Amino acid sequence: MSQPARTDLVAGRAEILAAMVSHYRCSHCNGEAVNLATDGTGVMHARIEHDDTCPVLHGHVSALPDTFRAAANTR
C-alpha cells in the first residue's frame, strides 16, 4: 500500500476543531486527524489522513457524519 493521501478540513471555532482532532475517525477507512495547525491568516486547519482507497478521500461519500460525531464527542 502506498502512503496515505491527505485532505484538509477547516473550521472556524477552535474548540470544535480541537474536539474533531481528538475524536475524528473516518468510518470508511482507518483515517484520522493527524495534525492541527494555524496558517498565516489565523485559520486553523486539521489534516486528515485517509487510506488510498477511501471513498471520502475521493469525494464519493461525505465526511460530515464523521465530523459531526467527532465535534459532538459522541463516537
WOMOLIN-V239906 format. One record per pair of residues at least 4 apart in sequence whose ideal C-beta (glycine too) atoms are under 6 Angstrom apart, sorted by the first residue. I is the first residue (numbers start at 1). J is the second residue. Records with the same first field share a line. If there is no record, write none. Layout:
# WOMOLIN-V239906
I=J / J
This chain:
# WOMOLIN-V239906
2=52
4=49 / 50 / 51
5=50 / 57
6=47 / 49
7=48
8=45 / 47
9=46 / 48
10=45
11=16 / 17
16=71
17=44 / 46
19=23 / 71 / 73
20=24 / 46 / 70 / 71
21=33 / 36 / 46
23=70 / 73 / 75
24=32 / 33 / 70
25=32
26=31 / 50 / 56 / 66
27=66
28=54 / 55 / 56
29=50 / 51 / 54
30=51
31=48 / 49 / 50 / 54
33=46 / 48
34=47 / 49
35=47
36=46
37=45
38=44
39=43
50=54 / 57
55=60 / 61
56=61 / 63
63=67
68=72
69=74 / 75
